[in-house]
Amino acid sequence: MSGTIEPLRFEEGTLLVLDQRLLPREERWLRCEDPAAVADCIRTLAVRGAPAIGIAAAYGLALAGADREGAAELLRSTRPTAVNLAWAIEQVLRAPDALARARELHREQDEADRRLASLGAARFEAGDRALTHCNAGALATGGYGTAGGVLRAAWEQGRLAEVWVDETRPLLQGARLTTYELERAGIPYRLITDSSAGTLMARGMVDRIVVGADRIAANGDVANKVGTYPLAVLAARHDVPFYVAAPLSTVDPETPSGDAIPIEERDGGEVADGVPALNLAFDVTPAELVTAIVTEAGVLESPYEEAIAAVAGR
Amino acid sequence: MSGTIEPLRFEEGTLLVLDQRLLPREERWLRCEDPAAVADCIRTLAVRGAPAIGIAAAYGLALAGADREGAAELLRSTRPTAVNLAWAIEQVLRAPDALARARELHREQDEADRRLASLGAARFEAGDRALTHCNAGALATGGYGTAGGVLRAAWEQGRLAEVWVDETRPLLQGARLTTYELERAGIPYRLITDSSAGTLMARGMVDRIVVGADRIAANGDVANKVGTYPLAVLAARHDVPFYVAAPLSTVDPETPSGDAIPIEERDGGEVADGVPALNLAFDVTPAELVTAIVTEAGVLESPYEEAIAAVAGR
């Protein structure tokens, strides 16, 4: 994982979590020695990003004592939307050696990211200006990054000119984390407010959009950070290809459609102090607005129901 | 103007400007005794909102010494998008008594606001949940408010249940100013991030959208705070009526369409410090997405070219 920012490290019986709430100002590592400490890190967003919280939970479960079921339940309850969390916990529960399986999931994530990044980058053309939302880079996955990985691979292949980074309110994962990653990777970027993206598309300044996902339903509907859905609607209006990059662990064949995806509502204080606020953390983009879903098993296109059934559960 | 927050007061040869950059934390008044001081207040957003900056400029011109043309030029150059600025300056330049005309423009704004607010409120139905963007209340006009006036009138008539307030990045005029006004008026509201509006519409939680405008072209295209265009696109997708509330002084028959409206680009530091950013302050909503334009001369509907020609220049 050379060149990659690692959000998680497991060393000497301890999970080290890079506190993403403090980035880019400060790189501080939190030490977790039991499942409760890991659950706290996930709930409070010290670690975030669907694949990364799955891996963190996997390590958290590997730190459990006798009450593995209780630890699994605690970790599973931290955040409702990302399906990777439940998936990774299930993988570890089934394994004879919990820590070995957690380490393997971590390694597999990096491999999946690199494969899907390469497949996604192949869709780019020289000079492309891409727009991304939130953070779906190495910090969000523990590997090479999903949407962020696609951008890195496209850049390495000389197909990417510049990235438009949505700041991503309320917690500014785009402004704080994606710019930090792009800066380190030497990829040119400019930050914009979330509500500027439509104007850039209307002016022909965006050639493609790439985002990550927290859960993909069996019909191809995609839950991702709030603000993804309006981007997809605008992309359709302006004929801008809209890609979702995610590992198969984000695909949930048991969720029939976006309506069935639980959308996390977080504290209104994240938006503003002292005024009533509704803080929906995610939204659902209907499959009809998604040009392609880029996974490590291939680039899926409509009809998604069939394409997903063919690769899910691999 | 009872019950109304006044952003501008002219007393004893001095224009007092309520510093909106400090709201809602602090109510501080800035004293302007010459056109340059007023120009500074407009440029730095101590006073903002298309009608309010027009009135501020009118008073500023009334404070000019011998070089009235120079003062007009300085005031006109402060901000490019709102046409009310040039319009109000022209009105004062033509008048025999500059101060009397400035005071009259101020009074006329309040009258226009109240008329259009009443016309707009008539479109509401009991129980409506309305969404608004940025701030187009009394603080933005110096009168009763345009979009904010429509909301107040609808509330007074018992037709409004709740207001969704877009926080409006980067300067948070919704989170800071619109919530402040609604709080004082006792109107129930909840703040949301700009990118949540689409999800609320998809869930059927928004019955209508009302926004102000900085310039309306002869064909009905509307320039307003960035983030208005994506709202209009989402509103069309979800069949949510989308109203623009603005006085006739915002209508510019000499601008044929939105393409010809200059869109102000402000300093990237307003979005974030230390990273490259593109900060477009406004966007253009094509007339086809606007359900109606609510003016003091009536509610205009498509075809806008004709409807606008019939009332412009009154």
Boltz contact constraints between the chains, C-beta under 6 A:
constraints:
  - contact:
      token1: [A, 169]
      token2: [B, 193]
      max_distance: 6.0
  - contact:
      token1: [A, 170]
      token2: [B, 193]
      max_distance: 6.0
  - contact:
      token1: [A, 175]
      token2: [B, 272]
      max_distance: 6.0
  - contact:
      token1: [A, 179]
      token2: [B, 275]
      max_distance: 6.0
  - contact:
      token1: [A, 190]
      token2: [B, 276]
      max_distance: 6.0
  - contact:
      token1: [A, 190]
      token2: [B, 277]
      max_distance: 6.0
  - contact:
      token1: [A, 190]
      token2: [B, 278]
      max_distance: 6.0
  - contact:
      token1: [A, 191]
      token2: [B, 271]
      max_distance: 6.0
  - contact:
      token1: [A, 191]
      token2: [B, 272]
      max_distance: 6.0
  - contact:
      token1: [A, 191]
      token2: [B, 275]
      max_distance: 6.0
  - contact:
      token1: [A, 191]
      token2: [B, 277]
      max_distance: 6.0
  - contact:
      token1: [A, 192]
      token2: [B, 278]
      max_distance: 6.0
  - contact:
      token1: [A, 193]
      token2: [B, 169]
      max_distance: 6.0
  - contact:
      token1: [A, 193]
      token2: [B, 170]
      max_distance: 6.0
  - contact:
      token1: [A, 193]
      token2: [B, 271]
      max_distance: 6.0
  - contact:
      token1: [A, 194]
      token2: [B, 194]
      max_distance: 6.0
  - contact:
      token1: [A, 194]
      token2: [B, 195]
      max_distance: 6.0
  - contact:
      token1: [A, 195]
      token2: [B, 194]
      max_distance: 6.0
  - contact:
      token1: [A, 195]
      token2: [B, 226]
      max_distance: 6.0
  - contact:
      token1: [A, 195]
      token2: [B, 227]
      max_distance: 6.0
  - contact:
      token1: [A, 195]
      token2: [B, 230]
      max_distance: 6.0
  - contact:
      token1: [A, 196]
      token2: [B, 226]
      max_distance: 6.0
  - contact:
      token1: [A, 196]
      token2: [B, 280]
      max_distance: 6.0
  - contact:
      token1: [A, 198]
      token2: [B, 229]
      max_distance: 6.0
  - contact:
      token1: [A, 198]
      token2: [B, 230]
      max_distance: 6.0
  - contact:
      token1: [A, 199]
      token2: [B, 280]
      max_distance: 6.0
  - contact:
      token1: [A, 199]
      token2: [B, 283]
      max_distance: 6.0
  - contact:
      token1: [A, 226]
      token2: [B, 195]
      max_distance: 6.0
  - contact:
      token1: [A, 226]
      token2: [B, 196]
      max_distance: 6.0
  - contact:
      token1: [A, 227]
      token2: [B, 195]
      max_distance: 6.0
  - contact:
      token1: [A, 229]
      token2: [B, 198]
      max_distance: 6.0
  - contact:
      token1: [A, 230]
      token2: [B, 195]
      max_distance: 6.0
  - contact:
      token1: [A, 230]
      token2: [B, 198]
      max_distance: 6.0
  - contact:
      token1: [A, 230]
      token2: [B, 230]
      max_distance: 6.0
  - contact:
      token1: [A, 230]
      token2: [B, 234]
      max_distance: 6.0
  - contact:
      token1: [A, 233]
      token2: [B, 234]
      max_distance: 6.0
  - contact:
      token1: [A, 233]
      token2: [B, 237]
      max_distance: 6.0
  - contact:
      token1: [A, 234]
      token2: [B, 230]
      max_distance: 6.0
  - contact:
      token1: [A, 234]
      token2: [B, 233]
      max_distance: 6.0
  - contact:
      token1: [A, 237]
      token2: [B, 233]
      max_distance: 6.0
  - contact:
      token1: [A, 271]
      token2: [B, 191]
      max_distance: 6.0
  - contact:
      token1: [A, 271]
      token2: [B, 193]
      max_distance: 6.0
  - contact:
      token1: [A, 272]
      token2: [B, 175]
      max_distance: 6.0
  - contact:
      token1: [A, 272]
      token2: [B, 191]
      max_distance: 6.0
  - contact:
      token1: [A, 275]
      token2: [B, 179]
      max_distance: 6.0
  - contact:
      token1: [A, 275]
      token2: [B, 191]
      max_distance: 6.0
  - contact:
      token1: [A, 276]
      token2: [B, 190]
      max_distance: 6.0
  - contact:
      token1: [A, 277]
      token2: [B, 190]
      max_distance: 6.0
  - contact:
      token1: [A, 277]
      token2: [B, 191]
      max_distance: 6.0
  - contact:
      token1: [A, 278]
      token2: [B, 190]
      max_distance: 6.0
  - contact:
      token1: [A, 278]
      token2: [B, 192]
      max_distance: 6.0
  - contact:
      token1: [A, 280]
      token2: [B, 196]
      max_distance: 6.0
  - contact:
      token1: [A, 280]
      token2: [B, 199]
      max_distance: 6.0
  - contact:
      token1: [A, 283]
      token2: [B, 199]
      max_distance: 6.0
